Amino acid sequence: MTRTADTLAGLSFNPVEPSQTAAARFLARGPLGLLIGGRWTAAADGDEFSTVDPATGRTLAMVPRAGVQDAEAAVAAARIALESDPWAGNTPEERSRLLWRIADLLEANLDELAALESLDQGKVLATAKFGEIPAAIAQFRYYAAAARALEGTTVPTSLRRQGPERQVFAYTVREPIGVVAAVVPWNSPLLMAAMKLAPALAAGCTVVLKPAENTPLTALRLGELLVEAGTPAGVVNILTGFGQEVGAALATHAGVDKITFTGSTAVGKQLVGDARSNLKRLTLELGGKSPAIIMGDADVTRAAAGVSRGIFDNGGQVCVASSRIYAQRGVYEQVLAAMAEKAESLSLGHGMDPRAELGPLVSRAQADRVQAYVSSGRAEGAEVLAGGVQGGAEGTFFQPTVVSGVAEDSPLMREEIFGPVAVVTPFDDPEQVIEWANDSRYGLAASVWTEGLSNAHRMAAQIKAGTVWINCHSYFSPELPKGGHKESGWGYENGALGLSNYLESKTVCAVI
Ligand code: NAD
């Protein structure tokens, strides 16, 4: 039975008051500050903004609204820290130990961080507690090891000896790029911050971190833990505020050597222009519209469950969400029915409510956006088999939704919705489905579901995407490089490639 707007309106979302928890103590502690040069401070002009619980609209905390002056101060602090001891003279072991201490402190405060993430972003507590915060911790541990494995090369050259006594000796060294502006989105706030901070610090860079305006809380708590871990003043600076304000100030600042950005393709393109003045290095992790292809020989139950998780987890606010599902004709009806059943069975509720399997979307604006896509799809003749309804006290909830009968050129099929909306389409010919899968400006990720080994690897080779999963979706690990092809990004995160993002290579050539 399809739930209606009325049933959603009936959900009063009684948040479990975290009055006794560390998260509540953090929120009650008084004015939160910007972290600049090792000190907590208000915004230069005293501006603040509220961050709210998206399920209830309740203000959780007031946070400083950083502006141009704060960006100036933070970049200056990061430059001084980069060029002076203790950071400039640190050893790989010292950086490694620091990263490990940060990981330990995150772990010791996992419950608090998970609760803050759930309250601020809306995600269910379990997603934060068992998924994202542990994944953030894993980033720091992985790059704690990588910090001690940086190597250059010695390079035999074809240059002639410079006389009988002389020869040419050349080598390369890897050096930190310098001051990094790390700008992150709101869907998985602490994890996205960790994916930038851990490799940047392992490489010896200094950082100005700007969390998304919707979700500043875990970045600020992380800042406290960074200080507690002994991060030297100015090595990490944290500016809460808006993209068009402090974000743009960082992106255009001549003192910033690199921008590492995760967010929308539209803002990523804007940053390409902003970086031009001093040719900042850029890593861009952008949007996606990831296809999942279920072949006729797949384990259909497993595939339907896997792609349902891929699109419904975190309310579909996942860059690699399996938003386009192509099922071979023989299993199409079965996939559709299983996904619709799953969508109907998921219980919506406040992220802190242990019964909730899905929380609200991050904001009313995001839920309105998702609703607009579904409504225009309906108007074009698409069939909504499950969900499709927005609701809740603040209008921030959106039912997990399964849609079929969507044309290949519909916005529902082509654009990133960033909500729990699965578009399911049948196909007959495997060559045709590869064409459809690749017919997108995005190339972030894809999955193929089949019991046929050759099929799986042939299709993995044909799909244009930064990651192709076989019989799984949204599987991540710090060892696995992650990046976008086409308009889904530039560069990679995770693994050795992720560390390279924060390093320059220098060639030294000597006659000895
Ligand atoms: P967004 O692009 O609107 O904002 C991302 C960040 O950029 C925020 O901190 C924002 O304040 C800041 N920002 C906005 N305008 C800016 C500007 N002009 N200069 C500097 N900074 C600016 O994205 P969002 O809505 O927060 O996040 C959703 C998007 O993120 C989706 O497109 C999603 O696919 C993408 N995403 C990608 C990945 C990935 O790894 N590829 C991971 C998660 C999310």
Boltz pocket constraint, residues with backbone or C-beta under 6 A from the ligand:
constraints:
  - pocket:
      binder: B
      contacts: [[A, 183], [A, 184], [A, 185], [A, 186], [A, 187], [A, 210], [A, 211], [A, 212], [A, 213], [A, 241], [A, 242], [A, 243], [A, 244], [A, 246], [A, 247], [A, 248], [A, 249], [A, 251], [A, 262], [A, 263], [A, 264], [A, 265], [A, 267], [A, 268], [A, 270], [A, 284], [A, 285], [A, 286], [A, 287], [A, 288], [A, 318], [A, 319], [A, 320], [A, 416], [A, 418], [A, 444], [A, 484], [A, 488], [A, 489]]
      max_distance: 6.0
